[in-house]
Structure formats: structure tokens, C-alpha cells
Amino acid sequence: MTLEPFGGRLRRAMDERGPLCVGIDPHASLLAEWGLNDDVAGLERFSRTVVEATADRVALLKPQSAFFERFGSRGVAVLEKTVQEARAAGALVVMDAKRGDIGSTMAAYAEAFLHKDAPLFSDALTVSPYLGYGSLAPAVALARESGAGLFVLALTSNPEGGEVQHALRADGRNVGATMLAHLAAENAGEGPLGSFGAVVGATLGDLSAYDLDVNGPLLAPGVGAQGATPADLPRVFGSAVRNVVPNVSRGVLRHGPDTVALRDAVERFAREVRSAVTSV
Ligand SMILES: O=c1ccn([C@@H]2O[C@H](COP(=O)(O)O)[C@@H](O)[C@H]2O)c(=O)[nH]1
């Protein structure tokens, strides 16, 4: 069965549930805070708890692959289960694996995450365009075929990102802006929202120098532990805020393992994001 394109599914989820992405980032320190061992059983309990507490109420869940890969093949097995259970419970899943390579290898990464029969199939995948945007072509093609989406690292939330993303090209445009322009071209004519989004940090301050209107979603990490707040979103994103899905990982996860406390934290962020977005 072919899925409806990711952009349409995400738009609906954002409208119905509110535009919030909760990260599943099983840091060793969080496992300890939750009273869990830093092992595969702890990883599994942590991830299942987050899915049970949140998957029926948030638009997007974002497992951070690194924290699962840390445990080798058994960690990846937990990641597979986490994705499948989150999707079965009604959330869209963006796999945060930030893959990027030459085109022929990128095709294999795409098969791993975006082929509809892959064990790790996810509704969307984060990808790095820093081997050249064109190197992502196999992932774009397979995402279109499967009804999945991509989130391309354009302007990341970390302060070190600027040395690459703010670098000026010969035409005077910077690298981050160039990635946004590629995405606008990818999403041209798509509705209600294109499936090819950008990662743009909520921590970056005023982005009015950029054309953020890529007709696709803007995944905005940085809210919570990295210091940005929902109230910052209109100032950072301007009118593009209507397509922003802020990500919160540690800001929610630190309220676990109690399910009610996790849900309360999600509701609080969701309410604040809704009110910030509708103020524009
Ligand atoms: O620019 C980026 C891209 C991805 N991330 C990821 O988002 C979460 C943020 O976690 P917090 O605990 O809310 O800080 C994490 O998985 C990062 O790898 C990002 O922060 N910035």
C-alpha cells in the first residue's frame, strides 16, 4: 500500500495534534535519572515508556539513532521496535540518523530507512547535504515513491554549524540559504505541504535574512535544553512559523519516568507552541 505523501500527513497531524516533535534520546544520564541501567533493557524500558506516554498525542516522534546504535545490534533492534510501536500508536516518526554520503551509498541509506518494507522504515529521515545537495537524489526519489519525507540539515541549532552553513558561495549566497532554495524547488507545486523539510535551529535568533518559505516543514530543534523557548519561535521564524515543528527532547524526557508527568510536560510545550504560533 502506498502512503499518502509525508507532507500531507504531517500537515494533518500538526493541525489535529499541534505542531510538536518529541525526541526519544535515551542519554545515559537520563537512563540513570529514570532509575534504569545503562543497558539494552534500560534502553527498551525508556523508549517504550516515551512511546506509551506520547505517541497518541504528538504530531511527530524523533528517535535519535545514535543512542540506540551505542548498544550495537541489540540497540538497533530496540530502535526498530520503537519506530514500529510509535507508528502503530498513531505518531509520525522522523528517524534522526543524519545520513549523507555519495549518491550510490546514499541509495543504500535510503533503502534502510525509506523503503516501505525496511525494518527501520520511518515516515521521514534527517539527512546531511554536505556532500552536495545532489548526493541526496536517491533518497529524494525513494521518499517520493514510498510517501516518506526528508529533513535536510540547513541551519543547525549548534553554534559550530555556522562555519559551514554561513560560508559564502561565489554567487554571494550562503550555504544554508542554498539548501533552503533546493528544498523550495523540491516542494514546488506540492500541497498542502511538501514532503522535503529543512532542519533549522530554534536557537538561531532572527532569521529574516533567509527565505524560509520552502513550502515544506521546518524541524526546529533547540527548544528546552538548548535554551530556546516556544515564545521565541515567531521572532526566529516570522511568517514561516506556520510550518515549524519544534523538537523538544531532554526538556520533556527529564520529567520521566512517570507517564503522567511526561504527558503534562508534552501538554505544556504543546500549549505554549500553539499560542506562540497563533500569535503571528
Ligand atoms: O540542528 C540540530 C539537528 C538535530 N538536533 C537533534 O535534536 C535533538 C535535540 O535534543 P534536546 O535534548 O532537545 O537538546 C537531539 O537529538 C539532537 O541530535 C539538534 O539538536 N540540532
Ligand as a Chemical Component Dictionary entry (heavy atoms), coordinates in Angstrom:
data_LIG
# 
_chem_comp.id                   LIG 
_chem_comp.type                 NON-POLYMER 
_chem_comp.pdbx_formal_charge   0 
_chem_comp.three_letter_code    LIG 
# 
loop_
_chem_comp_atom.comp_id 
_chem_comp_atom.atom_id 
_chem_comp_atom.alt_atom_id 
_chem_comp_atom.type_symbol 
_chem_comp_atom.charge 
_chem_comp_atom.model_Cartn_x 
_chem_comp_atom.model_Cartn_y 
_chem_comp_atom.model_Cartn_z 
_chem_comp_atom.pdbx_ordinal 
LIG O1 O1 O 0 20.454 21.154 14.382 1  
LIG C1 C1 C 0 20.157 20.163 15.049 2  
LIG C2 C2 C 0 19.783 18.968 14.487 3  
LIG C3 C3 C 0 19.394 17.933 15.304 4  
LIG N1 N1 N 0 19.400 18.055 16.643 5  
LIG C4 C4 C 0 18.944 16.898 17.448 6  
LIG O2 O2 O 0 17.739 17.261 18.147 7  
LIG C5 C5 C 0 17.758 16.741 19.463 8  
LIG C6 C6 C 0 17.768 17.888 20.442 9  
LIG O3 O3 O 0 17.737 17.403 21.759 10 
LIG P1 P1 P 0 17.493 18.362 23.040 11 
LIG O4 O4 O 0 17.640 17.432 24.185 12 
LIG O5 O5 O 0 16.099 18.915 22.932 13 
LIG O6 O6 O 0 18.543 19.403 23.003 14 
LIG C7 C7 C 0 18.976 15.839 19.547 15 
LIG O7 O7 O 0 18.587 14.535 19.164 16 
LIG C8 C8 C 0 19.922 16.414 18.509 17 
LIG O8 O8 O 0 20.793 15.441 17.964 18 
LIG C9 C9 C 0 19.766 19.240 17.208 19 
LIG O9 O9 O 0 19.767 19.415 18.443 20 
LIG N2 N2 N 0 20.143 20.277 16.389 21 
# 
loop_
_chem_comp_bond.comp_id 
_chem_comp_bond.atom_id_1 
_chem_comp_bond.atom_id_2 
_chem_comp_bond.value_order 
_chem_comp_bond.pdbx_ordinal 
LIG O1 C1 DOUB 1  
LIG C1 C2 SING 2  
LIG C1 N2 SING 3  
LIG C2 C3 DOUB 4  
LIG C3 N1 SING 5  
LIG N1 C4 SING 6  
LIG N1 C9 SING 7  
LIG C4 O2 SING 8  
LIG C4 C8 SING 9  
LIG O2 C5 SING 10 
LIG C5 C6 SING 11 
LIG C5 C7 SING 12 
LIG C6 O3 SING 13 
LIG O3 P1 SING 14 
LIG P1 O4 DOUB 15 
LIG P1 O5 SING 16 
LIG P1 O6 SING 17 
LIG C7 O7 SING 18 
LIG C7 C8 SING 19 
LIG C8 O8 SING 20 
LIG C9 O9 DOUB 21 
LIG C9 N2 SING 22 
# 
